[in-house]
C-alpha cells in the first residue's frame, strides 16, 4: 500500500470504531439520557458484587458494563427477568433450572458446592441487576401482539 492509502485506511478504521462505539452508547441510554440497565444497590448486593469480582465471574459473564461478551449470558437485567426464588433455585441446582448449565462443574464452577452464605450473596447481587423497557435486557413477552 502507498503511504496515502495507509493513512486513508487508518482514518477509516478509527472512524468505524467511533461510529460503532456511538451506536452502542446510544442503545445503552433511553431518549431522556438515563441508563436502561442499572443496579439497585443493597448492602448484601454490594457484598455479592465483591464476591462476583473476586470469583472471576466476569471472565465469562458481563455485568454493569464490564466483563466478557459472548462467552456466557450477559447478567445485566437478570434481576428484572428472574425472580429471587428462581435465582435461589438456580444456585441450589443449576441443571434443574437450565438444562445443560455450565455451572455444574462442566465449564464453570459447580454452584452446588458453594456455601449457603455465598449463594445468598450472589442472589442478592443478581436480583439488583435491573433493566427498563427499551433495554435489550428487558424481558420480552412470549408472544407477539398484533
KELODREN-849148 format. One line per field, with one value per atom (N, C-alpha, C): residue in one letter; atom name; x, y, z. Coordinates in Angstrom, 1 decimal, always signed. Atoms other than C-alpha are relative to their C-alpha. Layout:
rest <- a,...
atom <- CA,...
xx <- X,...
yy <- Y,...
zz <- Z,...
END
This chain:
rest <- x,x,x,x,x,x,x,x,x,x,x,x,x,x,x,x,x,x,x,x,x,x,x,x,x,x,x,x,x,x,x,x,x,x,x,x,x,x,x,x,x,x,x,x,x,x,x,x,x,x,x,x,x,x,x,x,x,x,x,x,x,x,x,x,x,x,x,x,x,x,x,x,x,x,x,x,x,x,x,x,x,x,x,x,x,x,x,x,x,x,x,x,x,x,x,x,x,x,x,x,x,x,x,x,x,x,x,x,x,x,x,x,x,x,x,x,x,x,x,x,x,x,x,x,x,x,x,x,x,x,x,x,x,x,x,x,x,x,x,x,x,x,x,x,x,x,x,x,x,x,x,x,x,x,x,x,x,x,x,x,x,x,x,x,x,x,x,x,x,x,x,x,x,x,x,x,x,x,x,x,x,x,x,x,x,x,x,x,x,x,x,x,x,x,x,x,x,x,x,x,x,x,x,x,x,x,x,x,x,x,x,x,x,x,x,x,x,x,x,x,x,x,x,x,x,x,x,x,x,x,x,x,x,x,x,x,x,x,x,x,x,x,x,x,x,x,x,x,x,x,x,x,x,x,x,x,x,x,x,x,x,x,x,x,x,x,x,x,x,x,x,x,x,x,x,x,x,x,x,x,x,x,x,x,x,x,x,x,x,x,x,x,x,x,x,x,x,x,x,x,x,x,x,x,x,x,x,x,x,x,x,x,x,x,x,x,x,x,x,x,x,x,x,x,x,x,x,x,x,x,x,x,x,x,x,x,x,x,x,x,x,x,x,x,x,x,x,x,x,x,x,x,x,x,x,x,x,x,x,x,x,x,x,x,x,x,x,x,x,x,x,x,x,x,x,x,x,x,x,x,x,x,x,x,x,x,x,x,x,x,x,x,x,x,x,x,x,x,x,x,x,x,x,x,x,x,x,x,x,x,x,x,x,x,x,x,x,x,x,x,x,x,x,x,x,x,x,x,x,x,x,x,x,x,x,x,x,x
atom <- N,CA,C,N,CA,C,N,CA,C,N,CA,C,N,CA,C,N,CA,C,N,CA,C,N,CA,C,N,CA,C,N,CA,C,N,CA,C,N,CA,C,N,CA,C,N,CA,C,N,CA,C,N,CA,C,N,CA,C,N,CA,C,N,CA,C,N,CA,C,N,CA,C,N,CA,C,N,CA,C,N,CA,C,N,CA,C,N,CA,C,N,CA,C,N,CA,C,N,CA,C,N,CA,C,N,CA,C,N,CA,C,N,CA,C,N,CA,C,N,CA,C,N,CA,C,N,CA,C,N,CA,C,N,CA,C,N,CA,C,N,CA,C,N,CA,C,N,CA,C,N,CA,C,N,CA,C,N,CA,C,N,CA,C,N,CA,C,N,CA,C,N,CA,C,N,CA,C,N,CA,C,N,CA,C,N,CA,C,N,CA,C,N,CA,C,N,CA,C,N,CA,C,N,CA,C,N,CA,C,N,CA,C,N,CA,C,N,CA,C,N,CA,C,N,CA,C,N,CA,C,N,CA,C,N,CA,C,N,CA,C,N,CA,C,N,CA,C,N,CA,C,N,CA,C,N,CA,C,N,CA,C,N,CA,C,N,CA,C,N,CA,C,N,CA,C,N,CA,C,N,CA,C,N,CA,C,N,CA,C,N,CA,C,N,CA,C,N,CA,C,N,CA,C,N,CA,C,N,CA,C,N,CA,C,N,CA,C,N,CA,C,N,CA,C,N,CA,C,N,CA,C,N,CA,C,N,CA,C,N,CA,C,N,CA,C,N,CA,C,N,CA,C,N,CA,C,N,CA,C,N,CA,C,N,CA,C,N,CA,C,N,CA,C,N,CA,C,N,CA,C,N,CA,C,N,CA,C,N,CA,C,N,CA,C,N,CA,C,N,CA,C,N,CA,C,N,CA,C,N,CA,C,N,CA,C,N,CA,C,N,CA,C,N,CA,C,N,CA,C,N,CA,C,N,CA,C,N,CA,C,N,CA,C,N,CA,C,N,CA,C,N,CA,C,N,CA,C,N,CA,C,N,CA,C,N,CA,C,N,CA,C,N,CA,C,N,CA,C,N,CA,C,N,CA,C,N,CA,C,N,CA,C,N,CA,C,N,CA,C,N,CA,C,N,CA,C,N,CA,C
xx <- +0.8,+0.0,+0.9,-0.7,+1.1,-0.3,+0.1,+1.5,-1.4,+1.3,-1.7,-1.1,+1.0,-3.7,+0.1,-0.1,-2.3,-0.7,+0.6,-3.4,-1.5,+1.4,-6.8,-0.6,+0.4,-7.2,-0.1,-0.1,-6.1,-1.1,+1.0,-8.5,-1.4,+1.3,-11.4,-0.2,+0.2,-10.8,-0.3,+0.3,-10.7,-1.5,+1.4,-14.0,-1.0,+0.9,-15.6,-0.2,+0.1,-14.7,-0.8,+0.7,-16.0,-1.5,+1.4,-19.3,-0.6,+0.6,-19.8,-0.1,+0.1,-19.0,-1.2,+1.1,-21.5,-1.4,+1.3,-24.3,-0.2,+0.1,-23.6,-0.4,+0.3,-23.7,-1.4,+1.4,-27.0,-1.0,+0.9,-28.5,-0.1,+0.0,-27.5,-0.8,+0.7,-29.4,-1.4,+1.4,-33.1,+0.1,+0.0,-34.2,+0.3,-0.3,-34.0,+1.4,-1.4,-30.4,+0.3,-0.2,-30.9,+0.4,-0.5,-29.3,-1.2,+1.1,-31.6,+0.3,-0.4,-29.7,+0.6,-0.5,-29.0,+0.1,-0.1,-28.2,-0.7,+0.6,-30.3,+0.8,-1.0,-27.7,-0.6,+0.4,-28.3,+1.4,-1.2,-25.7,+0.4,-0.2,-26.0,+0.5,-0.4,-25.8,+1.4,-1.4,-22.6,+1.0,-0.8,-21.1,+0.0,+0.1,-22.3,+0.8,-0.8,-20.7,+1.5,-1.4,-17.4,+0.4,-0.2,-17.8,+0.1,+0.1,-18.7,+1.4,-1.3,-15.5,+1.1,-1.1,-13.3,+0.0,+0.1,-14.6,+0.3,-0.3,-13.8,-1.1,+1.2,-17.3,+0.0,+0.0,-16.7,+1.0,-0.8,-14.2,-0.9,+1.0,-17.3,-1.2,+1.2,-20.2,+0.3,-0.1,-20.8,-1.1,+1.0,-22.5,+0.5,-0.4,-22.5,+0.9,-0.7,-21.0,+1.5,-1.4,-17.8,+0.0,-0.1,-16.7,-0.1,+0.0,-16.8,-1.4,+1.3,-19.5,+0.2,+0.1,-20.4,+0.5,-0.5,-18.8,-1.2,+1.2,-21.8,-1.0,+1.1,-25.1,+0.4,-0.1,-25.0,-0.9,+0.8,-26.2,-0.8,+0.8,-27.5,-1.4,+1.4,-31.2,-0.5,+0.4,-31.3,-1.0,+0.9,-33.0,-1.4,+1.3,-35.8,-0.6,+0.5,-36.1,-0.3,+0.1,-35.8,-0.5,+0.4,-37.4,+1.1,-1.0,-35.4,-0.1,+0.2,-36.9,+0.7,-0.7,-35.7,+1.5,-1.5,-32.2,+0.5,-0.4,-32.1,+0.0,+0.1,-33.3,+1.2,-1.1,-30.6,+1.3,-1.2,-27.8,+0.0,+0.1,-29.1,+0.1,-0.1,-29.4,-0.1,+0.1,-28.5,-0.6,+0.5,-29.3,-1.5,+1.5,-33.0,-0.5,+0.5,-33.4,+0.4,-0.5,-31.3,+0.7,-0.7,-30.6,+1.2,-1.3,-27.0,+0.8,-0.7,-25.9,+1.5,-1.4,-22.2,+0.4,-0.3,-22.5,-0.3,+0.1,-22.5,+1.4,-1.4,-18.7,+0.5,-0.4,-18.6,+1.0,-0.8,-17.3,+0.3,-0.1,-17.9,+0.0,+0.0,-17.9,-1.3,+1.2,-20.3,-0.6,+0.7,-22.8,-0.5,+0.5,-24.0,+1.1,-1.1,-20.6,+0.2,-0.1,-21.0,-0.7,+0.7,-21.8,-1.2,+1.2,-25.2,+0.1,-0.3,-23.8,+0.4,-0.4,-22.1,-1.2,+1.2,-25.3,-0.9,+0.9,-27.3,+0.6,-0.6,-24.8,-0.1,+0.1,-24.7,-1.5,+1.4,-28.6,-0.3,+0.2,-28.6,+0.6,-0.6,-26.2,-0.8,+0.7,-28.1,-1.4,+1.3,-31.5,+0.0,-0.1,-30.2,+0.3,-0.3,-29.3,-1.3,+1.3,-32.3,+0.1,+0.1,-33.4,-1.4,+1.2,-36.1,-0.5,+0.4,-38.3,+0.8,-0.9,-36.3,+1.4,-1.4,-33.2,-0.1,-0.1,-32.1,-0.1,+0.0,-32.0,-1.3,+1.4,-35.7,-0.7,+0.7,-37.9,-1.0,+0.9,-39.9,-1.2,+1.1,-43.4,+0.2,-0.2,-43.6,-0.7,+0.8,-45.8,+0.1,+0.1,-46.1,-1.4,+1.3,-49.0,-0.2,+0.3,-50.8,-0.4
yy <- -1.2,+0.0,+1.3,-1.3,+3.5,+0.8,-0.8,+6.0,+0.6,-0.7,+7.9,-1.1,+1.0,+4.6,-0.5,+0.4,+3.6,+1.0,-1.0,+6.9,+0.0,+0.1,+6.7,-1.2,+1.2,+3.1,+0.2,-0.3,+4.1,+0.9,-0.9,+7.0,-0.7,+0.7,+4.8,-0.9,+1.0,+2.2,+0.8,-0.8,+4.9,+0.5,-0.5,+6.4,-1.1,+1.1,+3.0,-0.4,+0.4,+2.2,+1.1,-1.1,+5.6,-0.1,+0.2,+5.0,-1.2,+1.1,+1.6,+0.3,-0.4,+2.9,+1.0,-0.9,+5.7,-0.7,+0.8,+3.3,-0.8,+0.8,+1.0,+1.0,-0.9,+4.0,+0.5,-0.4,+5.2,-1.1,+1.1,+1.8,-0.2,+0.2,+1.8,+1.1,-1.1,+5.0,+0.2,-0.3,+6.0,+1.3,-1.3,+9.0,+1.2,-1.1,+11.1,+0.0,+0.0,+10.1,-0.9,+0.9,+7.7,-1.4,+1.3,+4.3,-1.0,+1.0,+1.4,-1.1,+1.0,-1.1,+0.7,-0.7,-0.2,-1.0,+0.8,-1.6,+0.6,-0.5,-1.2,-0.6,+0.4,-1.4,-0.3,+0.3,-3.1,-0.4,+0.4,-3.9,-1.4,+1.4,-7.6,-0.1,+0.0,-7.0,+0.5,-0.5,-5.0,-1.1,+1.2,-8.0,-1.0,+1.0,-10.2,+0.4,-0.6,-7.9,-0.3,+0.3,-8.2,-1.5,+1.5,-12.0,-0.3,+0.2,-11.9,+0.3,-0.4,-10.0,-0.9,+0.8,-12.0,-1.4,+1.4,-15.3,+0.0,+0.0,-14.2,-0.2,+0.2,-14.4,+0.8,-0.9,-11.5,-0.5,+0.6,-13.8,-0.6,+0.6,-15.3,+0.8,-0.8,-13.0,+1.5,-1.5,-9.3,+0.5,-0.7,-7.2,+1.4,-1.4,-3.5,+0.6,-0.4,-2.9,-0.4,+0.5,-4.8,-1.5,+1.5,-8.4,-0.4,+0.5,-10.6,-0.1,+0.1,-10.6,-1.2,+1.2,-13.8,-1.3,+1.2,-16.3,-0.7,+0.5,-16.7,+1.1,-1.0,-14.8,+1.3,-1.3,-11.1,+0.0,+0.0,-10.6,+1.3,-1.3,-7.0,-0.3,+0.2,-7.1,-1.3,+1.3,-10.6,+0.2,-0.3,-9.1,+0.4,-0.3,-8.0,-1.2,+1.2,-11.2,-1.1,+1.1,-13.6,+0.4,-0.3,-13.8,-0.4,+0.4,-14.2,-1.5,+1.5,-17.7,-0.8,+0.6,-18.6,+0.0,-0.1,-17.4,-0.9,+0.9,-19.3,-1.4,+1.4,-22.5,-0.3,+0.2,-22.0,-0.3,+0.2,-21.7,-1.3,+1.3,-24.8,-1.2,+1.1,-26.9,+0.6,-0.6,-25.2,-0.8,+0.9,-28.2,-0.1,+0.0,-28.2,+1.3,-1.2,-24.6,+0.2,-0.2,-24.5,-1.3,+1.3,-28.0,+0.4,-0.2,-28.1,+1.2,-1.1,-25.3,-0.3,+0.1,-24.7,-0.1,-0.1,-24.2,-1.3,+1.3,-27.9,-0.6,+0.5,-28.1,-0.3,+0.3,-28.7,+1.0,-1.1,-25.4,+1.1,-0.9,-23.1,-0.6,+0.6,-23.5,-0.8,+0.7,-26.0,+0.7,-0.8,-23.8,-0.9,+0.9,-26.8,-0.1,+0.1,-26.7,+1.2,-1.3,-23.1,-0.1,+0.0,-22.5,+0.9,-0.7,-21.0,+1.5,-1.4,-17.6,+0.6,-0.4,-17.3,+0.0,+0.1,-18.4,+1.2,-1.1,-15.8,+1.4,-1.2,-13.0,+0.1,+0.0,-14.0,+0.4,-0.3,-13.9,+1.4,-1.4,-10.5,+0.9,-0.8,-9.1,-0.1,+0.2,-10.6,+0.6,-0.6,-9.5,+1.5,-1.5,-5.9,+0.4,-0.4,-6.0,+0.1,-0.3,-4.3,+0.6,-0.7,-3.1,+0.6,-0.7,-0.9,-0.2,+0.2,-1.1,+0.7,-0.6,-0.4,-0.6,+0.6,-2.2,-1.4,+1.4,-5.3,-1.1,+1.0,-7.0,+0.0,+0.0,-6.3,-1.2,+1.2,-9.3,+0.3,-0.1,-9.9,-0.9,+1.0,-11.4,-1.2,+1.3,-15.0,-0.1,+0.0,-14.0,+1.5,-1.3,-11.1,+0.5,-0.6,-8.7,+0.6,-0.5,-7.7,+1.5
zz <- +0.0,+0.0,+0.0,+0.0,-0.7,+1.3,-1.3,+2.2,+0.1,-0.1,+1.3,+0.2,-0.2,+1.2,+1.4,-1.4,+4.6,+0.9,-0.8,+6.1,-0.2,+0.2,+4.5,+0.7,-0.6,+5.7,+1.6,-1.5,+9.3,+0.5,-0.4,+9.4,-0.1,+0.2,+8.1,+1.2,-1.1,+10.8,+1.3,-1.2,+13.6,-0.1,+0.2,+12.2,+0.2,-0.2,+12.1,+1.4,-1.4,+15.7,+0.8,-0.6,+16.8,-0.3,+0.4,+14.9,+0.8,-0.7,+16.5,+1.5,-1.4,+19.9,+0.3,-0.1,+19.4,+0.0,+0.1,+18.4,+1.3,-1.2,+21.4,+1.2,-1.1,+23.8,-0.1,+0.2,+22.3,+0.4,-0.3,+22.7,+1.5,-1.5,+26.4,+0.7,-0.6,+27.0,-0.6,+0.5,+26.8,-0.7,+0.7,+24.8,+1.0,-1.0,+28.1,+0.5,-0.4,+28.6,+1.2,-1.1,+31.5,-0.4,+0.3,+31.6,+0.0,+0.1,+30.5,+1.0,-0.9,+32.6,+1.2,-1.2,+36.2,+1.1,-1.2,+39.6,+1.2,-1.2,+42.7,+1.2,-1.0,+45.4,+1.4,-1.4,+48.8,+0.6,-0.7,+51.4,-0.4,+0.3,+50.7,-1.5,+1.4,+46.9,-0.2,+0.1,+47.3,+0.4,-0.4,+49.1,-1.1,+1.1,+46.4,-1.3,+1.1,+43.8,+0.2,-0.3,+45.6,-0.2,+0.2,+45.6,-1.5,+1.4,+41.9,-0.6,+0.5,+41.1,+0.5,-0.5,+43.4,-0.6,+0.5,+42.0,-1.5,+1.5,+38.4,-0.9,+0.9,+37.1,-1.2,+1.2,+34.7,-1.0,+1.1,+32.9,-1.1,+0.9,+31.3,-0.2,+0.1,+32.1,+0.0,+0.0,+31.6,+0.9,-0.9,+34.3,+0.2,-0.2,+34.9,-1.0,+1.2,+31.5,+0.1,+0.0,+32.4,-0.1,+0.1,+31.6,-1.4,+1.4,+28.6,-0.6,+0.8,+25.9,-0.9,+1.0,+24.0,+0.6,-0.6,+26.3,+0.8,-0.8,+28.7,+0.0,+0.0,+29.2,+0.7,-0.7,+30.0,+1.2,-1.2,+33.5,+0.3,-0.2,+33.2,-0.3,+0.1,+33.7,+0.5,-0.5,+35.2,+1.2,-1.2,+38.4,-0.4,+0.5,+36.2,-0.7,+0.7,+34.1,+0.9,-0.9,+37.0,+1.4,-1.3,+40.4,+1.0,-1.0,+43.6,+0.3,-0.2,+44.0,-1.1,+1.2,+40.5,+0.2,-0.2,+41.3,+1.1,-1.1,+44.6,-0.5,+0.5,+42.8,-0.9,+1.0,+40.1,+0.8,-0.7,+42.7,+0.8,-0.7,+44.5,-0.9,+1.0,+41.3,-1.4,+1.3,+38.1,-1.1,+1.1,+35.9,+0.0,-0.1,+37.1,-0.7,+0.5,+36.1,-1.5,+1.4,+32.9,-0.4,+0.4,+31.4,-0.9,+0.7,+30.2,+0.6,-0.6,+32.5,+0.2,-0.2,+32.7,+1.5,-1.5,+36.5,+0.8,-0.7,+37.3,+0.1,+0.0,+37.1,-1.3,+1.3,+33.4,-0.6,+0.5,+32.2,+1.1,-1.0,+35.1,+1.4,-1.3,+38.9,+0.3,-0.4,+40.4,+1.2,-1.0,+42.3,+1.2,-1.1,+44.4,+1.1,-1.0,+46.1,+0.8,-0.8,+47.3,+1.3,-1.3,+50.9,-0.1,+0.0,+51.7,+0.0,-0.1,+52.5,-1.4,+1.3,+49.1,-1.0,+0.9,+47.3,+0.3,-0.4,+49.3,-0.6,+0.4,+48.4,-1.6,+1.4,+44.7,-0.4,+0.3,+44.6,+0.3,-0.3,+46.3,-1.1,+1.1,+43.7,-1.3,+1.3,+40.7,+0.0,+0.0,+41.9,-0.1,+0.1,+41.9,-1.4,+1.4,+38.2,-0.7,+0.5,+36.7,-1.4,+1.4,+33.2,-0.1,+0.2,+32.0,-1.4,+1.4,+28.9,-1.0,+1.0,+25.8,+0.0,-0.2,+27.1,-0.7,+0.6,+25.1,+1.1,-1.0,+28.5,+0.8,-0.6,+29.4,-0.5,+0.5,+29.3,-1.1,+1.1,+26.2,+0.2,-0.1,+26.1,-0.8,+0.7,+25.0,-1.3,+1.2,+22.1,-0.6,+0.7,+19.6,+0.1,+0.0,+20.0,-1.4,+1.4,+16.7,+0.1
END
